[in-house]
């Protein structure tokens, strides 16, 4: 089992480095990042100075090597050694240190990419985790109920409602919850993000409930239908008939034998969906005016802030890779045959 996990982690690291290379080359092939921050009255001399001070005049291979080095041990900005040493003597506060894993430095925002992402990430992570718990718990629960009552009115109601919810766009659901549930009918407090340190766990959950529900309803509708299909498929297998022939109760057959097999393929789906949420729920954050990674991506794209865009893409890709590794390891626990593949 340990060897299996180590192999998956090593493969993930190789894929992460390959992704970083592709993202780095694609973004910097678009042009010199210094040009976007040179200003309205940019002169060739001023542009050349900025390009040299921050190392954009170096070959792309050298810049990538320094970027990977920063991921491992951190970096200091400006990157030009002579200029940085002069600043260190005259004004040390202008020398910026970026701890590992350093994702770069934004000239336009005058902040390290790590600090920019750390500022916005708690909101997105909080919404994603809350939404994930909601859709997994209720998606699987209603899916199992629909499968158990297959063909009856309860099954038809659950399937019909989930079909309607799945067809609704996220911005409509978010706007409905905000305008009617929170503002017009006042059934729920107006959503405002409050950190646990400032408002405690209860206020933190209250502020996240409507945005999390906006995301969870879409995924929950899909998981209800998928769980129902997987449970029905597993209940038709031969080993289920054997378990029933042995005299096991229907509850034991369903939860110990049928549901375990049905949930196995949901692992990979859940991991990838959760990673997609961590990449930034732009629409949901925009509807509720929450300052998460989605807002940071929009602002950075509008300002052509390449270092932050690169950092966001790398973080999103790393989240997907990490989710895949975790899913593979969980698969090995659920199904020992995976360890031998």
C-alpha positions in Angstrom: 0.0 0.0 0.0 2.8 2.4 0.9 4.6 1.6 -2.4 1.4 2.3 -4.3 1.0 5.7 -2.6 4.6 6.6 -3.3 4.3 5.8 -7.0 1.1 7.9 -7.3 2.8 10.8 -5.5 5.9 10.7 -7.7 3.8 10.5 -10.9 1.8 13.5 -9.6 5.0 15.5 -9.0 6.2 14.8 -12.5 2.9 15.8 -13.9 2.9 19.0 -11.8 6.3 20.0 -13.2 5.1 19.4 -16.7 2.0 21.5 -16.1 4.1 24.3 -14.6 6.4 24.3 -17.7 3.4 24.4 -20.1 1.7 27.2 -18.2 4.9 29.2 -17.8 5.8 29.0 -21.5 2.3 29.7 -22.8 1.8 32.8 -20.6 5.2 34.3 -21.1 5.0 33.6 -24.9 2.2 36.3 -24.9 4.8 39.0 -24.4 7.0 40.8 -21.8 5.1 41.1 -18.5 7.1 44.3 -17.8 5.3 46.1 -20.6 2.0 45.9 -18.8 3.3 47.7 -15.7 5.6 50.2 -17.4 2.9 52.8 -17.3 1.2 55.2 -19.7 4.4 57.2 -20.3 6.6 54.2 -20.8 9.9 54.9 -22.5 12.2 52.3 -24.1 14.8 53.0 -21.3 12.3 52.6 -18.5 11.0 49.3 -20.1 14.5 48.0 -20.5 15.3 48.8 -16.8 12.2 47.0 -15.5 12.8 44.0 -17.8 16.4 43.7 -16.6 15.6 44.2 -12.9 13.0 41.5 -12.8 14.8 39.1 -15.1 12.5 39.2 -18.0 15.4 39.7 -20.4 16.8 36.2 -19.6 16.1 33.2 -21.8 12.8 31.4 -21.0 14.7 28.3 -19.9 16.6 30.3 -17.3 13.4 32.0 -16.1 11.7 28.6 -15.8 14.6 27.2 -13.8 14.5 30.1 -11.4 10.8 29.7 -11.1 11.1 26.0 -10.2 13.9 27.0 -7.8 11.6 29.4 -6.1 9.0 26.7 -5.7 11.6 24.6 -3.9 13.5 27.2 -1.7 11.9 30.6 -2.3 13.2 33.7 -4.1 14.1 37.4 -3.5 12.7 40.2 -5.6 14.0 42.1 -7.6 15.8 39.2 -9.1 18.8 41.1 -10.6 21.6 40.5 -8.1 23.4 43.9 -8.4 20.2 45.9 -8.2 19.0 43.8 -5.2 22.3 44.2 -3.4 22.2 48.0 -3.9 18.6 48.1 -2.6 19.7 46.0 0.4 22.2 48.6 1.4 20.1 51.7 0.7 16.6 50.6 1.5 16.2 47.0 2.6 12.4 47.3 2.9 12.2 47.3 -0.9 13.7 43.8 -1.2 10.8 41.3 -1.1 11.4 37.8 0.0 8.9 35.1 -1.2 8.9 31.9 0.8 8.7 28.5 -0.8 6.7 27.5 -2.7 7.1 30.9 -4.3 4.7 31.4 -7.2 6.2 34.7 -8.3 5.9 38.5 -7.8 3.3 40.8 -9.3 4.8 44.1 -10.4 1.3 45.6 -11.0 0.0 44.7 -7.6 3.3 45.1 -5.8 2.7 41.9 -3.9 3.9 38.3 -4.1 1.6 35.9 -5.8 1.6 33.8 -2.6 0.2 36.7 -0.5 -2.4 37.5 -3.2 -3.7 34.0 -3.3 -3.5 33.6 0.5 -5.7 36.7 0.9 -8.5 35.4 -1.4 -8.2 31.6 -0.9 -10.0 31.2 2.5 -13.3 32.4 1.0 -13.2 30.0 -2.0 -11.9 27.1 0.2 -14.7 27.7 2.8 -17.4 27.8 0.1 -16.0 24.7 -1.7 -15.7 22.6 1.5 -19.2 23.5 2.7 -20.8 22.9 -0.7 -18.9 19.6 -1.0 -20.3 18.3 2.3 -23.8 19.4 1.4 -23.9 17.8 -2.0 -22.2 14.5 -1.0 -24.4 13.9 2.1 -27.7 14.8 0.5 -26.8 13.7 -3.1 -25.9 10.2 -1.9 -28.8 10.1 0.6 -31.5 11.0 -1.9 -29.9 8.8 -4.6 -30.1 5.8 -2.3 -33.7 6.6 -1.4 -34.7 6.9 -5.0 -33.0 3.5 -5.8 -34.7 1.8 -2.9 -38.1 3.1 -3.9 -37.5 2.6 -7.7 -40.7 3.1 -9.7 -42.7 4.5 -6.9 -43.9 8.1 -6.4 -41.0 9.0 -4.1 -38.5 7.9 -6.8 -40.4 9.9 -9.5 -40.5 13.1 -7.3 -36.8 12.9 -6.4 -35.7 12.3 -10.0 -38.1 15.0 -11.4 -36.9 17.6 -8.9 -33.3 16.9 -9.5 -33.8 17.1 -13.2 -35.3 20.6 -12.9 -32.5 21.8 -10.4 -29.8 20.4 -12.7 -31.2 22.4 -15.6 -31.1 25.7 -13.7 -27.9 27.8 -14.3 -25.8 28.7 -11.2 -26.3 32.4 -11.6 -30.1 32.0 -11.5 -30.0 29.8 -8.4 -27.7 32.3 -6.6 -29.7 35.3 -7.6 -33.0 33.6 -6.5 -31.5 32.6 -3.1 -30.1 36.1 -2.6 -33.1 38.2 -3.7 -35.9 36.1 -2.3 -34.6 33.9 0.5 -32.4 36.6 2.0 -33.8 40.0 0.9 -37.5 39.7 0.1 -38.7 36.9 2.4 -36.0 37.3 5.0 -35.9 33.6 5.7 -32.1 33.7 6.0 -29.6 36.4 7.0 -28.0 38.4 4.2 -24.8 36.5 3.3 -21.6 38.2 4.4 -18.3 36.3 4.7 -17.1 36.4 8.3 -13.9 34.4 9.2 -13.9 32.0 12.1 -11.4 34.2 14.0 -13.7 37.3 13.7 -17.2 35.8 14.1 -16.8 32.2 15.3 -17.9 29.0 13.7 -21.6 29.7 13.7 -21.4 33.1 12.0 -18.9 31.7 9.5 -21.3 28.9 8.6 -24.3 31.3 8.4 -22.4 33.5 6.0 -21.4 30.6 3.7 -24.8 28.8 3.6 -26.4 30.5 0.6 -23.3 30.6 -1.6 -22.6 27.0 -0.7 -26.2 26.0 -1.4 -25.9 27.7 -4.8 -23.0 25.4 -5.8 -24.2 22.3 -3.9 -27.7 22.2 -5.6 -26.2 21.8 -9.1 -23.8 19.0 -8.1 -26.3 17.4 -5.7 -28.8 17.0 -8.5 -26.2 15.2 -10.6 -25.1 13.0 -7.7 -28.6 11.9 -6.9 -29.1 10.6 -10.4 -25.7 9.0 -10.6 -25.9 7.4 -7.1 -29.4 6.0 -8.0 -28.0 4.5 -11.2 -25.0 2.9 -9.5 -27.0 1.5 -6.6 -29.5 0.0 -8.9 -26.7 -1.5 -11.0 -25.0 -3.0 -7.9 -28.2 -4.4 -6.5 -28.7 -6.4 -9.7 -25.3 -8.2 -9.4 -25.0 -11.9 -8.6 -23.3 -11.4 -5.2 -26.3 -9.4 -4.0 -28.6 -12.2 -4.9 -26.3 -14.6 -3.0 -26.3 -12.3 0.0 -30.1 -12.3 0.0 -30.2 -16.1 -0.4 -28.1 -16.4 2.7 -30.8 -14.7 4.7 -29.2 -11.3 5.2 -31.5 -8.4 6.0 -32.3 -5.9 3.3 -30.5 -3.2 5.3 -27.3 -5.2 5.5 -27.5 -6.1 1.8 -28.0 -2.5 0.8 -25.5 -0.7 3.0 -22.8 -3.3 3.5 -22.7 -4.8 0.0 -24.6 -2.7 -2.5 -23.8 0.8 -1.4 -20.1 0.1 -1.0 -19.7 -1.0 -4.6 -21.9 1.8 -5.8 -19.9 4.5 -4.0 -16.6 3.4 -5.5 -16.9 5.1 -8.9 -18.2 8.3 -7.1 -14.8 8.8 -5.5 -13.1 9.9 -8.6 -16.0 12.2 -9.6 -16.2 13.8 -6.1 -12.4 14.4 -6.1 -12.4 16.1 -9.5 -15.5 18.2 -8.7 -14.1 19.4 -5.4 -10.9 20.4 -7.2 -12.9 22.3 -9.8 -14.5 24.3 -7.0 -11.2 25.1 -5.5 -10.2 26.6 -8.9 -12.6 29.4 -8.2 -16.4 29.6 -8.3 -16.4 32.9 -10.3 -20.2 33.2 -10.9 -21.2 32.4 -7.3 -18.7 34.7 -5.8 -19.8 37.5 -8.2 -23.5 37.0 -7.3 -22.8 37.2 -3.5 -20.0 39.8 -3.8 -17.5 37.4 -2.1 -13.9 38.1 -2.6 -12.5 34.7 -3.5 -10.1 33.3 -6.0 -12.7 33.8 -8.7 -12.7 37.5 -8.2 -8.9 37.5 -8.1 -8.8 35.7 -11.4 -11.2 38.3 -13.0 -9.2 41.2 -11.6 -5.9 39.8 -12.7 -7.2 39.0 -16.2 -8.6 42.5 -16.6 -5.2 44.0 -15.5 -3.2 41.5 -17.6 -1.4 40.5 -14.3 0.5 37.5 -15.7 2.3 36.4 -12.5 -0.9 36.1 -10.6 -2.7 34.4 -13.5 0.1 31.9 -13.7 -0.1 31.3 -9.9 -3.8 30.7 -10.1 -3.6 28.3 -12.9 -0.8 26.3 -11.1 -2.8 26.2 -7.9 -5.9 25.0 -9.7 -3.9 22.4 -11.6 -2.2 21.3 -8.4 -5.5 20.9 -6.7 -6.8 18.7 -9.5 -3.6 16.5 -9.4 -3.8 16.3 -5.6 -7.4 15.3 -5.8 -6.5 12.5 -8.3 -3.7 11.2 -6.1 -6.0 11.1 -3.0 -8.7 9.4 -5.1 -6.3 6.8 -6.3 -5.1 6.1 -2.7 -8.8 5.9 -1.5 -9.5 3.5 -4.4 -6.7 1.2 -3.1 -8.4 1.1 0.3 -11.8 0.4 -1.1 -10.8 -2.0 -3.8 -7.4 -3.9 -3.1 -7.3 -5.0 -6.7 -6.3 -1.4 -7.7 -3.0 -1.7 -5.8 -1.9 -4.5 -8.2 -2.7 -2.5 -11.4 
